[in-house]
């Protein structure tokens, strides 16, 4: 085989491979989208009755006592961090 035949064979193999991969990925996207639509249509989640299973976070504490506890917890965490950082610096 001469070099031009090798280049043409390589190019055709490359184009065939890239085309196959493109078709496969396109088919994969279409099938995944179809499955998603089928699941959404036939298997809808029902709202839980009673208490919610999700954790909710209040942006405002309910009382000033809770505010004081929050400040104390944050202050203790900062103090612990600074103590550990100072101890680590002394070791080095």
C-alpha positions in Angstrom: 0.0 0.0 0.0 1.2 3.4 -0.8 1.0 6.3 1.6 -2.0 7.9 -0.1 -4.0 4.7 0.3 -3.1 4.6 4.0 -4.2 8.2 4.5 -7.5 7.6 2.7 -8.2 4.4 4.7 -7.3 6.2 7.9 -9.6 9.1 7.1 -12.5 6.8 6.2 -12.0 4.8 9.4 -11.8 8.0 11.4 -15.0 9.4 9.9 -16.8 6.1 10.3 -15.7 6.0 14.0 -16.7 9.6 14.7 -20.0 9.2 12.9 -20.8 6.0 15.0 -19.9 7.8 18.2 -22.0 10.8 17.3 -25.0 8.6 16.4 -24.7 6.6 19.6 -24.5 9.7 21.8 -27.5 11.3 20.0 -29.5 8.1 20.5 -28.4 8.0 24.1 -29.7 11.6 24.7 -33.0 10.9 22.9 -33.6 7.7 24.9 -32.7 9.3 28.2 -35.1 12.2 27.5 -37.8 9.8 26.5 -37.3 7.8 29.7 -37.4 11.0 31.8 -40.7 12.1 30.2 -42.2 8.6 30.7 -41.2 8.5 34.4 -42.5 12.1 35.0 -45.8 11.2 33.4 -46.5 7.8 35.0 -44.6 7.9 38.3 -45.2 11.3 39.8 -44.2 11.8 43.4 -47.0 12.5 45.8 -46.8 15.1 48.5 -46.1 13.5 51.8 -49.0 13.7 54.2 -48.3 15.2 57.6 -44.8 16.3 58.5 -42.4 17.1 55.8 -39.3 14.9 55.5 -37.2 17.8 54.4 -35.1 19.8 56.8 -36.0 23.5 57.0 -33.7 26.2 58.1 -35.1 29.4 59.7 -33.3 32.5 58.7 -34.5 34.3 61.9 -34.1 32.6 65.4 -37.4 32.4 67.2 -36.3 34.2 70.4 -33.5 36.3 71.8 -32.5 33.3 73.9 -31.9 31.3 70.7 -29.9 34.3 69.4 -27.7 34.3 72.5 -27.1 30.5 72.1 -26.2 31.0 68.5 -23.7 33.7 69.3 -22.2 31.6 72.0 -21.8 28.6 69.7 -20.1 30.7 67.0 -17.8 32.3 69.5 -16.8 29.0 70.9 -16.1 27.6 67.5 -13.9 30.6 66.6 -12.0 30.4 69.8 -11.4 26.6 69.3 -10.2 27.3 65.7 -7.8 30.0 66.9 -6.4 27.8 69.7 -5.8 24.9 67.3 -4.2 27.3 64.8 -1.9 28.7 67.5 -0.9 25.2 68.7 -0.1 24.2 65.2 2.1 27.2 64.7 4.0 26.5 67.9 4.8 23.0 66.7 6.4 24.2 63.5 
